[in-house]
Amino acid sequence: MRKFEDFLVNKGLYESIDISIEDLEELEKLLSGSMYNGYNVNCFCIHCNETRTFESVDKKLHEAKGVYSAFIATDSGRGRVPKKEEMFQEYLNRRYCLSFRCTREHEHSLLFDLIVTENKIIKIGQYPSFADISIGDIRKYKSALGIKFKEYSRSLGLFSHGIGIGSFVYLRRIIEWLVFEKYEKVKDRLNISHDDFNHSEFKEKLEILQEYLPSVLVKNKNLYGIVSKGIHELSEEECLSMYPYIKTGIELILDDIIAEKERLQKEKIFDKFVEEKTSEFRKS
């Protein structure tokens, strides 16, 4: 995914990315008047209820007071083309309102409000929200999360509004739930009481359940400690910067759970087939 497309669709409010003159080509496609219609992004459309391509809309239709769209500064009278550094400077220290429309249904819109400084792009507004367009990506985890799916959605909502510590609280609850849920399913195979398990350190819980938990969770057993440190010791900004990585980790864990469920379901169907055919052929 392109750098700026990833920023637009995968970052929450007040998140930023660094820019330099090396980003000029993509910056031109995203922000310049003459090339504005050539920039598309792919993300979930909350109206189509599917992932769609959104195409940029001519900025002249959406200009508002105090919102700027940059043009490459050229001296048309003398035909002089600005140097690369001059072209890059044209995009700095401005505010941009970017409008996109769904290529399937043009009335479905996607809006971003950005500030470009000397070396960063900052997202200060978005509609629909990051949480809304992320729902499409996380729906597949509903079966794995069950009653915790709402909490996962809430964590995304908090993150999209610039609340890092609160979003971590929900993520930690999900990690805890995944572990305790697995314990309840396999406790008859373990040589440890419910009380002893509850009073164990979280890393010890992972070691006790290592044969039954997704390998990515066991391998990265410090994940819980990182999230806990975020809740108790780190700033909102630090939690916000880590959130996408924690989210990725949890989704890797959920991917393993879903894959295991699918494998068991296929195995059950296959076992039944072999059993039925074996019985049938013995009778013939």
C-alpha positions as CSV (number, residue, x, y, z in Angstrom):
1,M,0.0,0.0,0.0
2,R,1.2,3.5,-0.8
3,K,2.6,5.5,2.0
4,F,-0.1,8.2,2.0
5,E,-3.0,5.8,1.3
6,D,-2.0,3.8,4.3
7,F,-1.9,7.0,6.4
8,L,-5.3,8.1,5.2
9,V,-7.2,4.9,5.8
10,N,-5.2,3.3,8.7
11,K,-4.4,6.1,11.0
12,G,-6.6,7.8,13.6
13,L,-7.1,11.5,14.3
14,Y,-4.1,13.6,15.1
15,E,-1.8,10.8,13.9
16,S,1.0,12.0,11.6
17,I,3.7,10.7,9.2
18,D,7.0,12.2,8.3
19,I,7.5,13.6,4.8
20,S,10.5,14.6,2.8
21,I,11.4,15.7,-0.7
22,E,11.6,12.0,-1.5
23,D,7.8,11.8,-1.2
24,L,7.3,14.6,-3.8
25,E,5.9,12.4,-6.5
26,E,3.1,10.8,-4.3
27,L,2.6,14.2,-2.6
28,E,1.8,15.8,-6.0
29,K,-0.6,13.1,-6.9
30,L,-2.4,13.5,-3.6
31,L,-2.5,17.2,-3.2
32,S,-1.9,19.1,-6.5
33,G,-4.7,20.7,-8.4
34,S,-3.6,19.4,-11.8
35,M,-3.1,15.8,-10.7
36,Y,-5.8,15.7,-8.0
37,N,-8.1,13.4,-10.0
38,G,-5.5,10.7,-10.4
39,Y,-5.3,9.5,-6.7
40,N,-7.4,6.6,-5.5
41,V,-7.7,4.8,-2.1
42,N,-9.1,1.4,-1.3
43,C,-11.1,1.0,1.9
44,F,-14.3,-0.2,3.4
45,C,-17.4,1.7,2.2
46,I,-19.9,1.9,5.1
47,H,-22.8,2.3,2.6
48,C,-21.9,-0.5,0.2
49,N,-20.8,-2.6,3.1
50,E,-17.9,-3.8,1.0
51,T,-14.3,-2.8,0.4
52,R,-14.4,-0.3,-2.6
53,T,-12.0,1.9,-4.5
54,F,-12.6,5.7,-3.8
55,E,-11.5,8.2,-6.5
56,S,-10.4,11.7,-5.7
57,V,-12.9,14.4,-6.5
58,D,-12.0,17.7,-8.2
59,K,-11.0,20.1,-5.4
60,K,-12.8,23.0,-7.0
61,L,-16.1,21.4,-6.1
62,H,-15.2,21.2,-2.4
63,E,-13.1,24.3,-1.6
64,A,-14.0,26.1,1.6
65,K,-12.8,29.2,3.3
66,G,-9.6,28.5,5.1
67,V,-9.0,25.2,3.3
68,Y,-6.3,25.2,0.6
69,S,-5.3,23.0,-2.2
70,A,-1.9,23.6,-3.6
71,F,-0.9,24.1,-7.2
72,I,2.7,23.6,-8.5
73,A,4.1,27.1,-8.8
74,T,5.1,27.7,-12.4
75,D,6.2,30.8,-14.3
76,S,4.1,30.2,-17.4
77,G,5.2,33.4,-19.0
78,R,8.8,32.3,-19.2
79,G,8.0,28.5,-19.2
80,R,10.3,28.0,-16.2
81,V,9.7,24.7,-14.3
82,P,10.4,25.0,-10.6
83,K,13.2,23.0,-9.1
84,K,12.3,19.9,-7.1
85,E,12.9,21.7,-3.8
86,E,10.7,24.6,-4.8
87,M,7.9,22.2,-5.8
88,F,8.1,20.4,-2.5
89,Q,7.9,23.7,-0.6
90,E,4.7,24.6,-2.4
91,Y,2.9,21.9,-0.4
92,L,4.1,22.8,3.0
93,N,2.4,24.8,5.8
94,R,-1.0,24.4,4.3
95,R,-4.3,22.8,5.2
96,Y,-6.1,20.5,2.8
97,C,-9.6,19.1,2.6
98,L,-9.5,15.9,0.4
99,S,-12.7,14.5,-1.0
100,F,-13.1,11.0,-2.5
101,R,-16.1,9.2,-3.9
102,C,-17.0,5.5,-4.2
103,T,-16.4,4.4,-7.7
104,R,-19.5,2.1,-7.5
105,E,-21.9,4.7,-6.0
106,H,-20.7,8.3,-6.4
107,E,-22.9,9.7,-3.6
108,H,-20.8,7.6,-1.1
109,S,-18.1,10.0,0.1
110,L,-14.9,9.8,2.0
111,L,-13.4,13.1,3.5
112,F,-10.0,13.9,5.1
113,D,-8.9,17.1,6.7
114,L,-5.1,17.4,6.8
115,I,-2.4,19.9,7.9
116,V,1.0,19.7,6.2
117,T,3.9,21.2,8.2
118,E,7.5,21.5,7.3
119,N,8.1,17.8,7.7
120,K,4.8,16.1,8.6
121,I,1.3,15.4,7.5
122,I,-1.2,15.4,10.4
123,K,-4.8,14.1,10.1
124,I,-7.1,16.5,12.0
125,G,-10.5,15.3,10.6
126,Q,-12.1,12.4,8.8
127,Y,-15.5,11.2,7.7
128,P,-16.6,8.4,8.1
129,S,-14.4,7.8,11.1
130,F,-11.5,5.5,11.3
131,A,-13.6,3.1,13.4
132,D,-16.4,3.1,10.9
133,I,-14.2,2.2,7.9
134,S,-12.3,-0.3,10.0
135,I,-15.4,-2.3,10.8
136,G,-15.2,-4.0,7.4
137,D,-11.7,-5.3,8.2
138,I,-12.6,-6.7,11.6
139,R,-16.0,-8.3,10.8
140,K,-14.3,-11.6,10.0
141,Y,-13.1,-11.7,13.7
142,K,-16.7,-11.7,15.1
143,S,-16.9,-15.5,15.3
144,A,-13.6,-15.7,17.1
145,L,-14.3,-12.9,19.5
146,G,-17.9,-13.6,20.3
147,I,-19.1,-11.3,23.1
148,K,-15.8,-9.5,23.0
149,F,-16.3,-8.2,19.5
150,K,-18.0,-5.1,20.8
151,E,-15.0,-4.3,23.0
152,Y,-12.7,-4.7,20.0
153,S,-14.9,-2.2,18.1
154,R,-14.8,0.2,21.1
155,S,-11.0,0.1,21.1
156,L,-11.0,1.1,17.5
157,G,-13.5,3.9,18.2
158,L,-11.4,5.3,21.0
159,F,-8.2,5.1,18.9
160,S,-10.0,6.9,16.1
161,H,-10.7,9.8,18.5
162,G,-7.2,10.1,19.7
163,I,-7.7,8.1,23.0
164,G,-4.7,5.8,23.4
165,I,-4.8,4.6,27.0
166,G,-8.6,3.8,26.9
167,S,-8.2,1.8,23.7
168,F,-5.4,-0.2,25.4
169,V,-7.8,-1.1,28.2
170,Y,-10.1,-2.9,25.8
171,L,-7.2,-4.6,24.0
172,R,-5.9,-6.0,27.3
173,R,-9.4,-7.3,28.2
174,I,-9.4,-9.2,24.8
175,I,-6.0,-10.7,25.5
176,E,-7.1,-11.8,29.0
177,W,-10.4,-13.2,27.6
178,L,-8.6,-15.3,24.9
179,V,-6.4,-16.9,27.6
180,F,-9.2,-17.6,30.1
181,E,-11.5,-18.8,27.5
182,K,-9.0,-21.3,26.4
183,Y,-8.3,-22.4,29.9
184,E,-12.0,-23.2,30.4
185,K,-12.0,-25.4,27.3
186,V,-9.0,-27.4,28.2
187,K,-8.8,-27.3,32.0
188,D,-9.7,-31.0,32.3
189,R,-6.5,-31.8,30.6
190,L,-4.4,-29.7,32.9
191,N,-2.9,-30.4,36.3
192,I,-3.8,-27.1,37.8
193,S,-6.8,-25.8,39.8
194,H,-8.9,-22.9,38.8
195,D,-7.6,-20.8,41.7
196,D,-4.0,-21.6,41.1
197,F,-4.4,-20.7,37.4
198,N,-6.1,-17.4,38.3
199,H,-3.3,-16.4,40.7
200,S,-0.5,-17.2,38.3
201,E,1.4,-14.5,36.5
202,F,0.2,-13.9,33.0
203,K,3.4,-15.2,31.5
204,E,2.9,-18.4,33.6
205,K,-0.6,-18.7,32.3
206,L,0.7,-18.7,28.7
207,E,3.3,-21.3,29.6
208,I,0.6,-23.5,31.1
209,L,-1.5,-23.2,28.0
210,Q,1.3,-23.1,25.4
211,E,0.1,-26.4,23.8
212,Y,-3.4,-25.0,23.2
213,L,-2.8,-21.3,22.4
214,P,-1.9,-19.7,19.0
215,S,1.8,-19.9,18.6
216,V,2.1,-16.2,17.9
217,L,0.7,-15.4,21.4
218,V,3.0,-17.8,23.1
219,K,6.0,-16.6,21.1
220,N,5.2,-13.0,21.9
221,K,4.3,-13.4,25.5
222,N,5.5,-9.9,26.4
223,L,2.5,-8.5,24.5
224,Y,0.3,-8.4,27.6
225,G,3.1,-6.6,29.6
226,I,3.5,-4.0,26.8
227,V,-0.2,-3.3,26.8
228,S,-0.3,-3.1,30.6
229,K,2.6,-0.7,30.7
230,G,0.8,1.5,28.2
231,I,-2.2,1.7,30.5
232,H,-0.3,2.4,33.7
233,E,2.8,4.3,32.6
234,L,2.8,5.7,29.1
235,S,1.2,8.8,27.6
236,E,-1.8,9.0,25.2
237,E,0.6,9.7,22.3
238,E,2.8,6.7,23.1
239,C,-0.2,4.4,23.2
240,L,-1.6,5.8,20.0
241,S,1.7,5.2,18.2
242,M,1.8,1.6,19.4
243,Y,-1.9,0.8,18.8
244,P,-1.6,-0.3,15.1
245,Y,1.1,-2.8,16.0
246,I,-0.9,-4.2,19.0
247,K,-3.9,-4.4,16.8
248,T,-1.9,-6.3,14.2
249,G,-0.7,-8.7,16.9
250,I,-4.2,-9.4,18.2
251,E,-5.5,-10.0,14.7
252,L,-2.6,-12.5,14.0
253,I,-3.8,-14.4,17.1
254,L,-7.4,-14.3,15.9
255,D,-6.3,-15.4,12.4
256,D,-4.8,-18.5,14.0
257,I,-7.9,-19.2,16.0
258,I,-10.1,-18.9,12.9
259,A,-7.8,-21.1,10.9
260,E,-7.8,-23.7,13.6
261,K,-11.6,-23.7,13.7
262,E,-11.8,-24.0,9.9
263,R,-9.3,-26.9,10.0
264,L,-11.3,-28.7,12.7
265,Q,-14.5,-28.2,10.8
266,K,-12.9,-29.7,7.6
267,E,-11.4,-32.5,9.6
268,K,-14.8,-33.3,11.1
269,I,-16.4,-33.4,7.7
270,F,-13.6,-35.6,6.3
271,D,-13.6,-38.0,9.2
272,K,-17.3,-38.4,8.8
273,F,-17.0,-39.1,5.1
274,V,-14.3,-41.8,5.7
275,E,-16.3,-43.4,8.5
276,E,-19.5,-43.5,6.4
277,K,-17.8,-44.9,3.3
278,T,-15.8,-47.4,5.2
279,S,-19.1,-48.7,6.8
280,E,-20.8,-48.7,3.4
281,F,-18.1,-50.6,1.6
282,R,-17.9,-53.2,4.4
283,K,-21.6,-54.0,3.8
284,S,-21.2,-54.3,0.0
